[in-house]
Amino acid sequence: MWYAAGNTSSYEMAARKGLGVLGFSVGSVPELEPVLANYKKAIVDAEPIGAFVNDNVMVTTKAFIHEDSAQAFAGAAAAKMNEVQSQSFRYHDTFPHPEGVPTWPELIPDFSPEVMRSMSSVSSVICGDPDEALSQIRMWESAGADQLVFAVHPGAPDDTIFETIRLLGEHVIPKVDTDPVHRTTRFREKAGSDS
């Protein structure tokens, strides 16, 4: 079983119940690392409400990959992620409202390529060339994330989206996803063999 978590306080609660977490990244790896560590610590003593303990943290984030790093950052800036993030903080009143984020009707200012580079340095967004993307993904892996899901940003041009998908598939995923069996499948199979 899974729990969709928008608030970081939900991760540990989900772990105590043996639930995998479908997390939505609204922060950086350094901000979320202690949250993931608390999940991993609590899941060890889980009292599962489902058939098995689903020790699994999945984080959703955005990705903009291009063979030319500068084009990746320019494409990310052009996608106007600030508008979607502004809406998230306007309408998801359970998300903590960070200091400096404007309230209705103001928007978070447009992100420049330099802001996107800064965000990628802490893996708030996966952005750059395939090697940079791999390095940023490894940050999530080291922090305790078991899976990353890359959301398509509605403001990104189609060619940016397709190039990101191609480069992730050809150069990044084969280096990080080496097991052909999904982790949850292994938990499910183990639970079936124990009964």
Secondary structure, DSSP 8 states (H G I E B T S, - for coil): -EEEESSTHHHHHHHHTT-EEEEE--S-HHHHHHHHHHHHHHHTT---SSSS----EEEEEEEEE-SSHHHHHHHHHHTTHHHHHHHHHHH-TTS---TT---TT-------HHHHHHHHHTTSSEEESHHHHHHHHHHHHHHT-SEEEEE--TTS-HHHHHHHHHHIIIIIHHHH---SS-HHHHHHHHHHHH-
